[in-house]
Amino acid sequence: MASSHQLLSLILLISTLLIFHFTSPSLSSSEDFSWVSVSSVDPNSVTLSVYYETLCPYCSNFIVHNLLKIFENGLISIVNLRMIPWGNAVLRPDKTFQCEHGPAECVLNTVEACVITIYPRVDMHFRFIYCVEYLALEGKQTEWASCFDRSQLGKVPIDCYTSGYGNQLELKYAEETSLLNPPHTGVPWIVVNDQPLKEDYNNFVAYVCRAYRGSNVPEVCRSFQLSIDSTADEKPISPLCYVDEDKNSTPSSPGKKILSL
């Protein structure tokens, strides 16, 4: 028998889809995400892993205002971009999740995990993720279902979520996140190859350019000011949603939070 948490999650999902059906989306109808494209894959590509949670404002800001630039400046041609939507969530002994920003975030984390799996091409699933995080920044995350149409993707991920398969995907992301070395202290937690950038994550372009060992150097790397050799005191500190062990160890009330998304 499904738990009350799962039932409330399903109610939220259905309610959100109905709201979207009878209301107009907030993003411009002319948004076609044509800027998100991948022309080729470099065998010497640098792995850029983004560990995040959907309702952390710093994650949303990074994805919308910084990460998207790799599709505009050609950096994506040398990057293997991996999105890991788990963040600071806590895995309970019964395999249920507790997310830092409430059950609503667990729903969106799981939906995005489904989108990533069903549409493995980065230029496809990033469109959806960007759209959701844009809405989150605007305080309009309840309109997230509109992102299926706006990113020109089908709604198959909804079946992935309602079937419970999305939870299996999240368990894998939870395990991967737990094995980070050093452990993550907050999100967004950006790793370039095996190097965590910590609070210097907004400088990720410099790290990617320096890590690249191929011959197809994009113009952005030729002109970009590589500033990663400065001292710690000189580096700007980018904010994180920090791991809060005390908060996450206390069970929350999923009913009240999930219905307020």
N, C-alpha and C positions, 0 to 999 in steps of 0.2 A: 504494500500500500504506500502510495506516495506520501512523503512528509509534508507538514504544513508549509515548510519553507519552499518546497518544490511547487506546491499548489499555488502559493502566492506568486511565485515567479512566473508560472504559466498564466495566471490572471493578468499580471502586469504586461506580459508579452502580447496577449490578445487585446487588451485594452489599448495598448500603444498602437497596434496595427489598425484598430478601428478608428482611433483619433486621427491617424495619418490619412485614412481613407476619406474622412469627411472634412479635412482641413487642408489648406494650402501649405506647402513646405516653405521654410523661412529663407533658404538659400535661393539665389537667383535662378530662374528657370533656364537661363542661358549657360549655366555652369555645365561644361561637358568634360572637364578634367583632361582635356587634350594635352595638357602639359605633362601629364604622368605617362611616360612611355619609356621603354627600354629597347635600345636598338641592337645591342649585342652583349655577349658575356665574355669578359676577359679571363683567360685561364689563370692569370696572376691576380685575380681580384682580391680585394681586402674584405674580410668579413666584418660587417658592422652590425652588432647585435643590440637591440633596443629593448630593455626590460622595463615595462611600464604598467600602469593601471589606468583604466579609462577615465576615471573622474578625478584624478589628481590634476589640479590646474597647471602645475609645472610640466607634467607630461603632455597635456593638451597643447600648451604654449610651445613646447619644443617641437612637437610633430607638425603643428600648423605653420609656425613662423620660421623654423630653422631646418627641420629634416626635409621638408618638401623641396628645398633648394637644390638637393642633389639631382632632382629630375629636371631642373631648369638650367643648371650650370654644367651638365655633362658628367658630373662626378659618379652618377649611377653606372656609367660604363665600366668603372673599375671597382664597383662595390657589390658585394653579396649582402643585401639588406635582409636582416632577420628581425621580425617583430614578435615579442614574447609577452602577451597580455596576462600577467599574473601579479607582478608588483609586490606589494607588502601584504598580500592576502595570507591568511593563516589556514592551514589544513587541519581540520579537527580529526580526532581518532576515528570517527564514523565516516570519514571521507567526504564530509560536507565542507563548504568553504565559508570563511568569514572575511569579508573584504573591508579595507580601511575606510571606505566611504559608504558603507552600507550594502545591503543586498542588491540594490539597483546596480551598483558597480559590478557585482558578481554576474548579473545578467549580461551586461555589456561586455565584460571580459570574455565570457563564454561565447557570445555571439561573434565577437571578433575572432576568437580562436577558430570557430567554424568557418568563417569567411576565409581566413588564411589557409585553412586546409582544403576547402572546396575550390578555391581559386588560388592555387599556389604561385602563379605568376605575380611577382611583386608589383608590377604596374597595375594589376587588377585589384588585389586586396588592399593596396595602399590607398586607392581612391576611396574605398569605403571607410577605412580607418580615419583618413583625413577628414572626411565629411562628418563622422560622428564626433571627432575631437573638436572640430570647428563649432558644431552645435553646442558641445559641452562648454566651450569658452563663452558662448553667448547665453548660457543658462537655459538652453532650449533642448537639452538632451532627450526630452520626451518625444521629440520628433525624429529620433534616430532611424526609424523604419523608412523614412523618406530617402535615406542614403542608398537603399537598394536600387531605386530608380535613378537617382542622380549619379551614381557610379556605374550605371548601366550593367548591373549584375542582377541575376535572378534571386528569388527568395528561398532557394534550396537551403541556405544556412538556418532558416527558421526550423525546418524539419530536423536538422542536425541538433539544434538546441532542444527542441521538445522531445526528441527521442532519447535524450540522455547522453548521446555520443559526445556532445560538447563538453560534458563533465569529464569524460575520459581524456579529452585533449588537454583540459585544464590541469588534470593530474600530472600529465607529462611535463607541462610548463612549470608546475609547482616543483617537481623533482629537479628539473634543470636549474631553476632559480636557487633552490636550496644547495646545489652543488657549486655555486659560484665561489671562486677562490681568488682574492679574499671575498668574504660574504658581503652582499650588498647592504648598504646602510640606509638606502632610500631610493626613490625613483624620481625622474628617469635615471636609470643606471645604464650607461653606455659603455660597451666594450668593443674596442677595435682590435681585431684578431684576439689576442689573449690579454690585452691591456685595458683595465678599467679606467675610465676617465674621471670618475668621481664627480666633484663639483666643477670640473673644467669641461663638462660635456658640450657646452655651446661652442667650444673650440674644436669640435670633432673633425672638421674639414682638414685642419692642419695635421691631425694624427693620421687620418686616412692617407693624405698625400705623402707623408713621410714613410708610411708603412708599405706603400705600393712599390713593387720591384719590377714591374713590367716596363715595356717600351712605349705603350700607348698613353702617355701622360696627358690628361685632359688640360685644357687651357687654364682652368681654375687653379690647378696645382702649380702651373708655371707663374701665375701672377699673384697667388695667395701669399699673404705675409705669414710665414711659419713662425709662430710665437710660442711654441711649446717648450722652449729651452729656458724660459724666464724662471725666476725663483718663485717659490710658492707664495711669497708675500706680494709679488707683482701680479699674479694671476687673478683675474676676476672670479669670484665665487658665484656659481649659478645655484639657485635654490632647489631643494629636493623636498619631496614628501617623505619624511624620515620614517623608518621603522619604529613603531611605537609598541613595544612588547606589552606594556601594562594595559593599553587600550585594547589591543588585539586579543589579549588572553581572556577578556571578559565577554561572555556571550551577549549579543545584541538582540533587540526585538525586531525580527525580520519583517513582521507584518506592517508596522508603522512606517518603517523606512522604505520598504519596497513600493508601497502605494503612493509615496510622495515623489517618486522620480518624475 
